[in-house]
Amino acid sequence: MIKSLAANASSAEVVEVLNRDGCVVVESLADPQLCASLAEELAPFLAARKDEPPINAPYGYEDFLPAKTGRIVGVIAKSRAYRTLVIHPMIMAVCDAMLLPSCATYQLCTTAVLVPDPGSKAQVLHREDQLWNLPSPHPVLEVAAMWAISDFTKENGATHLVPGSNLWWGDRTPREDEIAQAEMGRGSVLLWTDHVLHGAGANRSDAPRFGAAAAYILGWLRQEENQYLAVPPELARTLPEELQKLVGYQLNGGLGFAGELGRDPIEMLRA
């Protein structure tokens, strides 16, 4: 089972479950109107990509990017409502607790909206930490969030996860009875850490499933999505400082200076 907590749960409660199970659902955390605004803002982008085939990628990558799924990346630049979700106080408090013990600052790794249509296949179970191939065990590298912009149900392919697999260090394959689905209502959010086995489910319903994802990583890791191109300086200057820093316009210790040795790039945005 995937543990569900109420929207008024403390960040400490969320962190406790994440450390134990590697995943947790927080119910009804986002205002339904914010979800509606996000869907409205991104509708033109989804419509434009509706008939596109899966991206041209190496053999086997279709297991990660199944067909019949609308995908939008670079979402910071495309939706004001999404920006609000990305810096939700609960998410920030959880990231502070989970990531700051291993870095000076954390940052966005990816932004994505995923809309599997009816008939989309299940995604292969995988771990986010495969990106960096660091020796195991290691500290938590990433906290990922999937916001339910529509209801997530078993029938429409709610995310599959293996609670507790965050503590598996090896090639253990989960049994069927160890795999759970993150059913949750609109406005809820699923959180998981980088070593948890997970993957999108197959949509066997007659309607799309709409999710908005964001992943946060240690400040000294390479971002999966190049946020400096997705959110160039002219756009970054219009964002709240908290979001500017999340995009990566900040120092992580001595890493990431711009212009002059030791100069914080956020100062250049203000120039």
URDA-V651730 format. One record per residue. N is the residue number from 1. RES is the residue in one small letter. PSI is psi in degrees with one decimal (999 if undefined). BURIAL is + if it has 9 or more other ideal C-beta (glycine too) atoms within 8 Angstrom, else -. D_FIRST is the distance of its C-alpha to the first C-alpha in whole Angstrom. Layout:
# URDA-V651730
N&RES&PSI&BURIAL&D_FIRST  N&RES&PSI&BURIAL&D_FIRST
This chain:
# URDA-V651730
1&m&144.8&-&0  2&i&123.6&+&4  3&k&134.7&+&6  4&s&137.2&-&9  5&l&153.7&+&13  6&a&160.5&-&16  7&a&-25.3&-&19  8&n&8.4&-&21  9&a&151.0&+&18  10&s&157.7&-&20  11&s&-30.6&+&20  12&a&-38.3&-&20  13&e&-42.1&+&17  14&v&-45.5&+&15  15&v&-39.4&+&17  16&e&-44.7&-&16  17&v&-40.4&+&12  18&l&-42.5&+&13  19&n&-32.3&-&15  20&r&-51.3&-&13  21&d&-21.3&+&10  22&g&-4.1&+&12  23&c&152.6&+&10  24&v&148.9&+&10  25&v&133.0&+&11  26&v&116.9&+&14  27&e&139.7&+&15  28&s&44.9&-&19  29&l&-27.9&+&20  30&a&144.2&+&23  31&d&132.7&-&26  32&p&-33.6&-&26  33&q&-34.1&-&29  34&l&-40.1&+&28  35&c&-42.5&+&26  36&a&-41.0&-&29  37&s&-41.5&+&31  38&l&-46.0&+&29  39&a&-39.7&+&29  40&e&-43.3&-&33  41&e&-33.6&+&34  42&l&-6.2&+&32  43&a&-44.3&-&33  44&p&-36.2&-&37  45&f&-39.8&+&35  46&l&-39.5&+&32  47&a&-38.6&-&35  48&a&-26.9&-&37  49&r&2.7&+&35  50&k&-43.1&-&34  51&d&8.4&-&36  52&e&139.9&-&36  53&p&168.0&-&35  54&p&153.0&-&32  55&i&153.8&-&34  56&n&108.9&-&36  57&a&163.6&-&34  58&p&155.9&-&34  59&y&135.3&-&33  60&g&-17.2&-&30  61&y&-16.6&+&29  62&e&-18.8&+&28  63&d&-26.4&-&25  64&f&-28.0&-&24  65&l&73.9&+&26  66&p&151.2&+&25  67&a&171.2&-&28  68&k&32.1&+&28  69&t&121.0&+&26  70&g&132.3&+&28  71&r&128.1&+&28  72&i&127.9&+&30  73&v&-179.9&+&30  74&g&41.6&+&32  75&v&-24.0&+&31  76&i&-40.2&+&32  77&a&-10.7&-&36  78&k&-12.0&+&35  79&s&120.1&+&33  80&r&-36.8&-&34  81&a&-39.2&+&30  82&y&-40.2&+&28  83&r&-37.5&+&30  84&t&-42.3&+&29  85&l&-39.9&+&26  86&v&-33.5&+&26  87&i&27.2&+&28  88&h&134.5&+&25  89&p&-37.5&-&26  90&m&-43.9&+&22  91&i&-42.2&+&22  92&m&-40.5&+&25  93&a&-39.7&+&24  94&v&-44.4&+&21  95&c&-38.8&+&23  96&d&-48.0&+&26  97&a&-38.9&+&24  98&m&-31.7&+&22  99&l&-37.5&+&25  100&l&-23.4&+&28  101&p&-17.1&-&28  102&s&8.3&-&29  103&c&166.0&+&31  104&a&-35.0&-&34  105&t&158.6&+&32  106&y&169.8&+&29  107&q&166.1&+&30  108&l&137.4&+&28  109&c&-49.1&+&27  110&t&153.7&+&27  111&t&136.8&+&27  112&a&145.8&+&26  113&v&129.7&+&25  114&l&125.3&+&24  115&v&85.6&+&24  116&p&125.1&+&23  117&d&164.6&+&26  118&p&135.2&+&25  119&g&-6.0&-&26  120&s&144.0&+&24  121&k&165.6&-&23  122&a&147.5&+&19  123&q&144.9&+&20  124&v&143.5&-&20  125&l&134.9&+&17  126&h&174.0&+&19  127&r&142.7&+&19  128&e&-30.8&+&21  129&d&-4.4&+&23  130&q&-23.6&-&24  131&l&-35.9&-&27  132&w&-16.2&-&28  133&n&47.5&-&28  134&l&154.6&-&29  135&p&147.6&-&29  136&s&149.4&-&26  137&p&162.6&-&24  138&h&164.5&-&25  139&p&166.6&-&24  140&v&126.8&+&22  141&l&-28.3&+&24  142&e&143.9&+&22  143&v&122.6&+&20  144&a&147.5&+&19  145&a&135.5&+&18  146&m&112.7&+&17  147&w&132.6&+&19  148&a&104.5&+&18  149&i&-21.8&+&22  150&s&168.8&+&21  151&d&140.7&-&18  152&f&118.8&+&15  153&t&165.6&-&14  154&k&-40.6&-&13  155&e&-38.4&-&17  156&n&9.0&+&18  157&g&32.1&+&16  158&a&142.8&+&13  159&t&131.2&+&13  160&h&135.9&+&11  161&l&159.9&+&9  162&v&90.3&+&9  163&p&135.2&+&7  164&g&-14.5&+&10  165&s&-10.4&+&13  166&n&-18.1&+&15  167&l&3.3&-&16  168&w&121.0&-&17  169&w&92.2&-&21  170&g&-162.1&-&22  171&d&24.5&-&22  172&r&132.5&-&19  173&t&130.8&-&18  174&p&145.3&+&14  175&r&159.1&-&14  176&e&-38.1&-&12  177&d&-6.4&-&10  178&e&-8.3&+&8  179&i&126.7&+&8  180&a&163.3&+&6  181&q&140.1&+&8  182&a&74.8&+&9  183&e&133.3&-&10  184&m&152.9&+&13  185&g&163.4&+&16  186&r&134.7&+&19  187&g&-7.3&+&20  188&s&165.3&+&17  189&v&136.9&+&16  190&l&129.0&+&13  191&l&142.2&+&14  192&w&160.0&+&14  193&t&167.7&+&16  194&d&-23.7&+&19  195&h&7.0&+&17  196&v&130.9&+&14  197&l&131.8&+&14  198&h&165.6&+&14  199&g&150.8&+&16  200&a&145.7&+&16  201&g&166.9&+&16  202&a&138.7&-&19  203&n&102.9&+&20  204&r&12.4&-&21  205&s&-172.8&+&22  206&d&18.4&-&26  207&a&153.0&-&25  208&p&156.3&+&24  209&r&130.5&+&21  210&f&116.5&+&22  211&g&145.5&+&21  212&a&119.2&+&22  213&a&150.2&+&21  214&a&140.4&+&23  215&a&139.8&+&23  216&y&133.3&+&24  217&i&166.3&+&26  218&l&143.3&+&28  219&g&-16.9&+&32  220&w&5.7&-&33  221&l&153.7&+&31  222&r&130.9&-&33  223&q&142.0&+&31  224&e&-43.2&-&30  225&e&128.7&+&31  226&n&96.8&-&35  227&q&-22.1&+&35  228&y&-26.1&-&38  229&l&-37.9&-&39  230&a&-33.6&+&36  231&v&78.5&+&38  232&p&165.6&-&41  233&p&-38.9&-&43  234&e&-31.0&-&45  235&l&-42.2&+&41  236&a&-32.8&+&40  237&r&-22.2&-&43  238&t&-5.1&-&42  239&l&157.0&+&38  240&p&150.4&-&37  241&e&-38.2&-&38  242&e&-39.9&-&34  243&l&-35.3&+&33  244&q&-44.4&+&36  245&k&-40.9&+&35  246&l&-38.5&+&32  247&v&-30.3&+&33  248&g&1.9&+&35  249&y&68.9&+&38  250&q&162.1&+&38  251&l&145.0&+&39  252&n&92.3&+&37  253&g&-119.4&-&39  254&g&7.2&-&42  255&l&136.0&-&40  256&g&18.4&+&41  257&f&161.1&+&44  258&a&139.6&-&46  259&g&-62.3&-&50  260&e&151.9&-&51  261&l&123.0&-&50  262&g&-1.7&-&47  263&r&129.6&+&47  264&d&127.1&-&44  265&p&-22.9&+&44  266&i&-24.7&+&43  267&e&-34.2&-&46  268&m&-30.8&+&47  269&l&-31.4&+&45  270&r&-14.8&-&47  271&a&999&-&51
